[in-house]
Structures are given as structure tokens and as C-alpha cells.
Amino acid sequence: MGEHPFKILVLFYSFTGHTAKLAEYIAEGAREISGAEVVVKQVPEFIPQEAIDKHSEVKSAKETFAHIPQATIEDLTSADGVAFGTPVHFGSFASQLKQFIDQLSPAFVEGRLVGKPAACFVSAGSIHGGEEATLLSLMIPLLHLGMVPIGIPYPIQGAGPDFDAGSPYGAIFVSGHKGERPLSEGDRKIAKILGKRLAAMSKLIKYGCMNFPECQLLTTRYE
């Protein structure tokens, strides 16, 4: 694993499986950084199972990522860097993820997330369906927690059919109104780059402060 181990959590909520697919590539990119211990976990679902069972397509989709364990607050606070993923729900992030973040008040008071890098990724059914608004809205509570947002240099695709993949604010997957669109090469590339940048910054902050005292300004809880 290397002499400088650090933990990356890829945390997501998914309803139809598209955000779960994108999470896999965020994690794949993060693992490219030496020492990264990457885990993928999902936030708890609060829609009753009997309601899900009434919709066979949703039930089948959820079964595809049911093997991914549920996250605890300790998973989040013990990570050195976190990627947060969500579907777009009316131009903002899913209430399931919001509920999970809302449990962080004790960690907020203790400053346990201050200075930890955070990246965001989303899935949506249509282009211009609120993807960037969701990325930006998700960053707001992370900034309140003192986390360090990690984006994507833009444009990173260059000229070509995949030029519009991703966003400066995070990774995006547009699955189509009926979920018919697969992840493109550009989608996967952007997700892996975001994961790699998150892991690189997490490693730098965790170990760089040993050599550069100024780095501690990022992780200090101000009184």
C-alpha cells in the first residue's frame, strides 16, 4: 500500500444506479495515487422497502448496488478525503444525502472535518437539468464544515465529441430521460481525474504539513 497510507471515502446516494456507477470511476481514479485506501459506501435509504418493491425497475436497479455497504458518520469523519455523489433532485442534491450530512453537527462543533478535501459528483436525466446547480449546492454544507473543495481544471477534454463531459465543479453523468445512455469515455475519464485529484490533495494535506508548517493553516480550527 505504500509508506504513506491515507483514507478516501467515496460516499453516494443512488436511486436508479447511475450515481453508483459514477462512484466506481471516482474510486478507480483515487486508487491511482500511491497509499490510497479507497472505500465506496452509500448513505442509508429512508424510502420504505415496500414502496420500492412496487416499482420493479427501481427495485432491480437498487439490487445492482445493494452489495455496497452503508456508511456511518465515523466512516466520514475518519476519512482523509471524501467524494460526495448524488442524483439531481429538482436542481439540488438528494434529501437522503442531506439527512446524512445533517447528522454532522457534533463533528462540525469539534472541527473534525476541517481541512479535509472534498469532491462532488452527480447524475441527471437530462443536459441542463440542474447538474451544476446541484454541484454548487452540495459544496455549501461542505464549506461550512471547513472542507477544501476539489474541482476539475476546465476544459480538460480538449477538442472532440466529449468536450462537454464533466464540469469545473465536479463530475457529471447524464443518463437520459429513461436511463438509456451509458457512461461515455469522457464521463469515465472526468470521474477518474476527479478521484485522482481528490486523493492527491488528501495525501498532500495529510503528510505535507509535516514539512511545511504553513499547511497547518488548512487544518486548524480557529478559536
N, C-alpha and C positions, 0 to 999 in steps of 0.2 A: 504493500500500500504506500510505502514511502516514509521518509523520516519526518514529514510534516503533515500529519493527518488532520483533516477538518471535516465537518459535517455539513452536508447540503440537504435540505428538505424540499422536495417538490410537492406542494400541497395544492389540492384542487377540489372543486365540486363539479360533478358532471351529471347530466340528466339523460342525455341520449348517447353518450360515449365519445363525442367529438373532442371535448376538453381533455378527457382521459387519454386519447390518442396523442394529442399535442404534448401532454405531460411526459410521455415516453421519450420524445425527442429532446425536450428540455433536459431531462435526466441524462440522456446519452451524451449531450454536449458537455454537461458538467463533469461527467466521468473522464473526459479527456484531460483534465487538469490533475497532475500527479498529487496523490494524497487525498483526493476527494472521496469521501464515504457518502454515497448518494442513496437516499431512500425516497420512494414515492408513496404518498399516503393521501387519502381522501377525507374530507370533513364529513361528519355524520349527516345522514339524510333525515329530515323530520316529516316528509310526506309519508303517511301511513302505508304499509306494505299492501294492505287490501286495496287501496286506491291505485297503486302501481300495477297490481295484478289484473286490474280491469282493462288495462291497455297493453295488449300483447307486444306491440313494437317497443314500448318503453321498457317493459319487463325484460324482453330479450336483450335490449341494449345494455341495461344495467347488469345483466348476468355476465357480459363480456369483461367487465372490470370489477366484479364482485370479489375477486381474489385479492384485490389491493386493500391492505388494512386501513382501518380508520385511524386518524391522527388524534393525539392527545395534546393538551396545552404544553405538556413537558416536551413533546417532540418538537414543538415550535420554538420554545424558549431555549432549548439546549442546542439547537442548530446554529452554525456559524453563518449561514446564509439561507434565504428562503425564496423560492419561486411560488407565487400565488396564481392559481388558474381558475377561471370561471367562464361559464357561458354568459352571453349578453342577455340580460333580462330588462327589457324596456329602457335601454340606454344606460344601465348600471349593472353592478355585479350581483350575483345570486344572493338571496336572503340567507341561504344555508351557510355561505361563507361569511356573510355579515354577522350572523349569530355566533360563529366560531370566534371571529375577531373581537366581538363584543365581550367575550369572556376574559379578555386580556387586561382588564383594569388592574388587577394586582401586579401583573408583570409591568404594566405601564408605570405604576407608582414606584416600583422598585428599580425601574430603568433597565430591565433585563434584556430588552431588545435594542437598546441604544447602540448605534454604530454598526449594526449588522446589515449587510447588503440585502436588498430585496428586489426581485424582478417580477413582472406581471405578464400573463398571457391569457388570451381569450379565444372563444369560438363563437361564431354567429351564423345565422342562416342566410344573411344577405350582405352584399357590399354596401357600405354606408348605413349599416343597420345599428350603429351606435358603438362600434368596436373601440374607437379611440376615446370616446366619452367614458366608456367602461374602464379602460386602462387608467385614465386620469382620475376617475372617481375612486378606484381601488387604491391608488397611490396616496390619497388623502389620509386615511387612518394609519397607513404605514409611516408617513411623515410625522404624524402625531406621536407614534411610538418611538421615534428617533432613528428609524431605519434609513439606510442610504440607498436611494433608488438607482437601479441599473437599467439603462436603456440600450438602444442599438444605434450605432452611427448610421446616419441616413444620407444618401442612399448607399446601401452596401451591395445591392444586386448588380449594379451597372446596367447597361443597355440590354434589353432582351424581354421575352414574354413574361418573365417572372419579376419584372422591375417593381411591381406594386406589392410584392409579398412583404408582410410584416409592417412595422410602424416604428418611428423613433421611440415610441413609448413602450413597446413590448412586442411579443409575438402574437400573430393573429391567424386564425384558421376560419375561412368562410366555407361552410359545409354545403350551402344551397338550401333552398326552402324546404326540400324534402330530405335533406341529408344525403343527397346523391353524389356530392362532389368529394373525391378522395383528397387526402393531403398531397399537395404538389411538391415537386422537388424544392421549389423556393420556400414553401411553408416549412418543410423539414430543415432546410438549411438555416433559415432565420431562427427557428426554435433551438437548434443546436448551438448557434452562435450566442444566443442569449444565455443559455445554460452555461456555456463555457466562460462568458464574461462574468456571470454571477459567481462562479466557482473561483475564477482568478482573483476577483476583488475580495472575496471572503478569505482566501488564503493570504493575500497581501495584508489585509487588516489584522488578521489573527497573529501573523508572525512578523509583519513589518514593524509593528510597534516595539518589538524587542530591540531593533536597531535605530529606529527613528522616534524619539520621544514625542515629536510633534504629532505623530499619528494618533497619540492618545487623546487628542482633542476630539476625534471622531467617536470615541467610545466612552467619554466622560459624561457622567450625569451631573449637570450643573445644579448647584445649590442656589 
